[in-house]
Amino acid sequence: MIQIDGSLYSGSGTLLRHAVALATLAKQPLHMIRIRAKRDNPGLRPQHLQAVRACAFLSDGQLEGDHVGSGEIVYRPGQTLKHGDFQWDIGTAGSTAMLALTLIPIALFSERPCRFSLIGGLFQDFAPSAFHVQRVLAPTLQKMGADVQLHMLRPGYVPKGQGHLMLEVKPLATFLKPLHMIEQGAVKEISGVSLSSHLNEAKVSERMANHCLMLLREKGFDPKIETQHDQTALQKGAALFLMVKPKRNCLLGRTRQVGPAGGRRSLPSGWSDPFLKTC
């Protein structure tokens, strides 16, 4: 049995998510202790709980310690991998993107395509956004031979969540190809998305996009930023995503998200954001 101390290094949920996914593929039992010990709310949170339960379900494995707040799990993956259509609801604004990162490796080694309907948060701090996975990670994986598609059906912000993400993964036809990206290179192109939910009258999407365009043009760039307006989210919220294509064929992305007053980030009146100032 693989033994892992979840408090090592940053002590984050990343250790847990990667461990359960790789243990599933290796078909080796896993014992992890002190899960997320260095975090303010240590142990399994709802998004981590769904990740370990999803791995156990997809492999017909056995799982012990799978409850919110648990600092220890014992996971015995099964010997086969399921395929088809699945749905998981985190139940909070926990990251659906992080859940997707756990599911992608498993689905790549399934016998047939998988489609995952994931409900939870799509934009929050300390996690890749839906835009980032869709426009940076998925194309990078494609260079390695992986067919991964991501679709945002409904935005979800902190604190209500209930965003809807659709993840489609086809099994690998051959071995993954290595990436060779030694240098970043000069900036070739900058693009982005300015999204807001239930904020049409305040023209938040346009204000974010225009302010970002102004700052980037002052630096000599000519970015292309798409504005999106949403009326399906459960609450007001906004997200600004930028992607850089350097000449060396790599992709760089960054997202800043904001939510209603009382959320982790509130809507600033002037949008004079440190994120924009550093672009």
C-alpha positions as CSV (number, residue, x, y, z in Angstrom):
1,M,0.0,0.0,0.0
2,I,1.3,3.4,-0.9
3,Q,1.7,5.7,2.1
4,I,1.5,9.4,1.7
5,D,1.7,12.3,4.3
6,G,-0.7,14.9,3.0
7,S,1.0,17.6,4.9
8,L,4.2,17.5,2.8
9,Y,5.3,20.5,0.8
10,S,2.3,22.9,0.4
11,G,0.0,20.4,2.1
12,S,-2.8,21.2,-0.4
13,G,-5.6,19.2,-1.9
14,T,-3.4,18.8,-5.1
15,L,-1.5,16.0,-3.3
16,L,-4.8,14.2,-2.7
17,R,-6.3,14.6,-6.1
18,H,-3.2,13.5,-8.0
19,A,-2.6,10.6,-5.6
20,V,-6.1,9.1,-5.9
21,A,-6.1,9.5,-9.7
22,L,-2.6,7.9,-10.1
23,A,-3.4,5.1,-7.6
24,T,-6.5,4.4,-9.7
25,L,-4.5,4.0,-12.8
26,A,-1.7,2.0,-11.1
27,K,-4.4,-0.2,-9.4
28,Q,-2.5,0.2,-6.1
29,P,-4.1,0.8,-2.7
30,L,-3.4,4.2,-1.1
31,H,-3.3,5.3,2.5
32,M,-3.1,9.1,3.0
33,I,-2.9,10.8,6.4
34,R,-2.9,14.5,7.5
35,I,-4.8,15.5,4.4
36,R,-4.6,19.3,3.8
37,A,-3.1,19.7,7.3
38,K,-1.7,23.1,6.5
39,R,-5.0,24.7,5.3
40,D,-7.3,26.8,7.4
41,N,-10.0,24.1,7.0
42,P,-7.9,20.9,7.1
43,G,-9.2,17.6,5.9
44,L,-11.5,16.8,3.0
45,R,-13.7,19.6,1.7
46,P,-16.7,18.8,-0.5
47,Q,-14.7,19.2,-3.7
48,H,-12.0,16.8,-2.5
49,L,-14.6,14.4,-1.2
50,Q,-16.2,14.2,-4.7
51,A,-12.8,13.6,-6.3
52,V,-12.0,10.6,-4.2
53,R,-15.5,9.2,-4.5
54,A,-15.4,9.7,-8.2
55,C,-12.2,7.7,-8.5
56,A,-13.6,4.9,-6.4
57,F,-16.8,4.8,-8.4
58,L,-15.1,4.8,-11.8
59,S,-12.9,1.9,-10.7
60,D,-15.4,0.0,-8.5
61,G,-13.0,0.6,-5.7
62,Q,-13.4,0.7,-1.9
63,L,-13.0,3.8,0.2
64,E,-12.7,4.5,3.9
65,G,-12.7,7.9,5.6
66,D,-14.7,9.6,2.9
67,H,-16.5,12.3,4.8
68,V,-16.1,16.1,5.0
69,G,-13.3,17.1,7.4
70,S,-11.6,13.7,7.3
71,G,-7.8,13.9,7.5
72,E,-7.2,10.3,6.5
73,I,-8.4,7.9,3.8
74,V,-7.7,4.3,2.8
75,Y,-8.5,3.8,-0.9
76,R,-8.4,0.4,-2.7
77,P,-9.0,1.0,-6.4
78,G,-10.7,-1.7,-8.5
79,Q,-9.2,-3.4,-11.5
80,T,-11.3,-1.9,-14.3
81,L,-12.3,1.6,-15.4
82,K,-15.8,2.6,-16.3
83,H,-16.8,4.7,-19.3
84,G,-19.9,6.6,-20.4
85,D,-21.8,9.5,-19.0
86,F,-21.5,10.6,-15.3
87,Q,-22.5,13.5,-13.1
88,W,-21.1,14.8,-9.8
89,D,-22.5,17.8,-7.8
90,I,-20.0,19.2,-5.4
91,G,-22.9,20.9,-3.5
92,T,-20.9,24.0,-2.8
93,A,-18.8,26.6,-4.8
94,G,-15.9,24.2,-4.6
95,S,-13.8,24.0,-7.8
96,T,-15.3,21.9,-10.7
97,A,-12.0,22.5,-12.5
98,M,-10.0,20.8,-9.8
99,L,-12.5,17.8,-10.0
100,A,-11.9,17.8,-13.7
101,L,-8.2,17.5,-13.2
102,T,-8.7,14.4,-11.2
103,L,-11.0,12.8,-13.8
104,I,-9.0,13.6,-17.0
105,P,-6.1,11.1,-16.4
106,I,-8.6,8.3,-15.6
107,A,-10.8,8.9,-18.6
108,L,-7.7,9.0,-20.9
109,F,-7.1,5.4,-20.0
110,S,-10.7,4.2,-20.2
111,E,-11.7,1.9,-23.1
112,R,-14.3,4.3,-24.5
113,P,-15.1,8.0,-24.2
114,C,-16.3,9.6,-21.0
115,R,-18.5,12.6,-20.5
116,F,-18.7,14.2,-17.1
117,S,-21.4,16.7,-16.0
118,L,-19.8,18.6,-13.1
119,I,-21.7,21.1,-10.9
120,G,-20.1,23.5,-8.4
121,G,-17.9,26.6,-8.6
122,L,-16.3,27.6,-11.9
123,F,-14.6,30.8,-10.8
124,Q,-12.9,31.1,-7.4
125,D,-9.5,32.0,-5.8
126,F,-6.7,29.4,-5.6
127,A,-8.0,27.2,-8.4
128,P,-7.8,27.3,-12.2
129,S,-10.9,28.7,-13.8
130,A,-13.1,27.0,-16.4
131,F,-11.7,29.4,-19.0
132,H,-8.1,28.4,-18.0
133,V,-8.8,24.6,-18.3
134,Q,-10.7,25.1,-21.6
135,R,-8.3,27.5,-23.3
136,V,-4.9,26.7,-21.8
137,L,-4.8,23.2,-20.4
138,A,-6.9,21.4,-22.9
139,P,-4.9,22.7,-26.0
140,T,-1.7,21.8,-24.2
141,L,-2.9,18.3,-23.5
142,Q,-3.9,18.1,-27.2
143,K,-0.3,18.7,-28.2
144,M,0.5,15.5,-26.1
145,G,-2.1,13.5,-28.0
146,A,-5.0,13.8,-25.6
147,D,-8.5,14.7,-26.8
148,V,-10.1,16.8,-23.9
149,Q,-13.0,19.1,-24.5
150,L,-14.5,21.5,-21.9
151,H,-17.8,23.4,-22.1
152,M,-19.2,25.9,-19.7
153,L,-22.9,25.5,-19.5
154,R,-23.5,27.9,-16.6
155,P,-21.1,30.1,-14.6
156,G,-20.8,29.5,-10.9
157,Y,-19.3,31.9,-8.4
158,V,-18.5,32.0,-4.7
159,P,-20.5,31.6,-2.4
160,K,-23.5,29.9,-4.2
161,G,-21.7,27.9,-6.8
162,Q,-24.1,25.7,-8.9
163,G,-22.0,26.4,-12.1
164,H,-22.2,23.7,-14.7
165,L,-19.2,22.3,-16.5
166,M,-19.3,19.6,-19.2
167,L,-16.0,17.6,-19.6
168,E,-15.6,15.2,-22.5
169,V,-12.5,13.0,-22.8
170,K,-11.6,10.4,-25.4
171,P,-9.3,7.5,-24.6
172,L,-5.7,7.7,-25.8
173,A,-5.0,6.1,-29.1
174,T,-1.3,5.8,-28.3
175,F,1.2,6.9,-25.7
176,L,1.2,10.5,-24.5
177,K,3.8,12.6,-26.3
178,P,6.3,14.6,-24.2
179,L,6.3,18.4,-24.3
180,H,9.4,20.4,-25.1
181,M,8.9,24.0,-24.1
182,I,12.2,25.3,-22.9
183,E,11.8,29.0,-23.4
184,Q,8.7,31.2,-23.2
185,G,9.7,33.6,-26.0
186,A,8.3,37.0,-26.8
187,V,4.6,37.7,-26.7
188,K,2.9,37.0,-30.0
189,E,-0.8,37.4,-29.2
190,I,-3.0,38.3,-26.2
191,S,-6.7,37.4,-26.1
192,G,-9.2,37.1,-23.4
193,V,-12.8,36.9,-22.1
194,S,-14.7,39.4,-20.0
195,L,-17.7,37.7,-18.4
196,S,-20.4,39.0,-16.1
197,S,-23.6,37.5,-14.8
198,H,-26.7,39.6,-14.1
199,L,-24.7,42.8,-14.5
200,N,-25.8,44.0,-18.0
201,E,-27.1,47.4,-16.8
202,A,-23.8,48.2,-15.1
203,K,-21.9,47.2,-18.3
204,V,-19.4,45.3,-16.1
205,S,-18.2,43.1,-19.0
206,E,-17.5,46.2,-21.2
207,R,-15.9,48.1,-18.3
208,M,-13.5,45.3,-17.5
209,A,-12.6,44.7,-21.1
210,N,-12.1,48.4,-21.9
211,H,-9.9,49.0,-18.9
212,C,-7.8,46.0,-19.6
213,L,-7.5,47.0,-23.3
214,M,-6.4,50.5,-22.3
215,L,-3.6,49.2,-19.9
216,L,-2.3,46.6,-22.4
217,R,-2.3,49.1,-25.3
218,E,-0.2,51.4,-23.2
219,K,2.3,48.6,-23.0
220,G,2.3,48.3,-26.8
221,F,0.0,45.2,-27.2
222,D,-3.1,44.9,-29.3
223,P,-5.2,42.4,-27.4
224,K,-8.6,40.9,-28.5
225,I,-11.0,40.6,-25.6
226,E,-14.4,39.0,-26.0
227,T,-17.3,40.2,-23.8
228,Q,-19.9,37.8,-22.5
229,H,-23.1,38.5,-20.7
230,D,-24.8,35.7,-18.7
231,Q,-28.3,35.5,-17.1
232,T,-28.2,31.9,-15.9
233,A,-25.9,32.0,-12.9
234,L,-27.5,31.8,-9.4
235,Q,-25.9,35.1,-8.4
236,K,-24.1,38.2,-9.7
237,G,-20.5,37.7,-10.5
238,A,-17.8,38.4,-13.0
239,A,-14.5,37.0,-14.3
240,L,-11.8,38.4,-16.5
241,F,-9.5,35.9,-18.3
242,L,-6.4,36.7,-20.3
243,M,-4.3,34.3,-22.4
244,V,-0.9,35.0,-23.8
245,K,0.5,33.1,-26.8
246,P,4.3,33.5,-26.9
247,K,6.3,32.8,-30.1
248,R,7.7,29.6,-28.5
249,N,4.3,27.8,-28.9
250,C,3.3,27.7,-25.2
251,L,0.2,29.2,-23.6
252,L,0.0,31.3,-20.4
253,G,-3.3,32.2,-18.7
254,R,-4.6,34.1,-15.8
255,T,-8.1,34.7,-14.4
256,R,-9.4,37.2,-11.9
257,Q,-12.9,36.6,-10.6
258,V,-15.2,38.8,-8.4
259,G,-18.4,38.1,-6.7
260,P,-21.2,39.9,-4.7
261,A,-20.4,41.9,-1.6
262,G,-19.7,39.4,1.1
263,G,-18.0,36.9,-1.2
264,R,-14.2,36.4,-1.3
265,R,-13.9,39.3,-3.7
266,S,-16.4,42.1,-4.1
267,L,-17.1,44.2,-7.1
268,P,-14.8,47.2,-7.1
269,S,-16.2,50.5,-8.2
270,G,-13.4,51.6,-10.4
271,W,-11.9,48.3,-11.5
272,S,-8.4,49.6,-10.7
273,D,-7.2,46.1,-10.0
274,P,-3.6,45.0,-9.2
275,F,-4.1,42.2,-11.7
276,L,-4.7,44.6,-14.6
277,K,-1.9,46.9,-13.5
278,T,0.6,44.0,-13.8
279,C,-0.5,42.9,-17.3
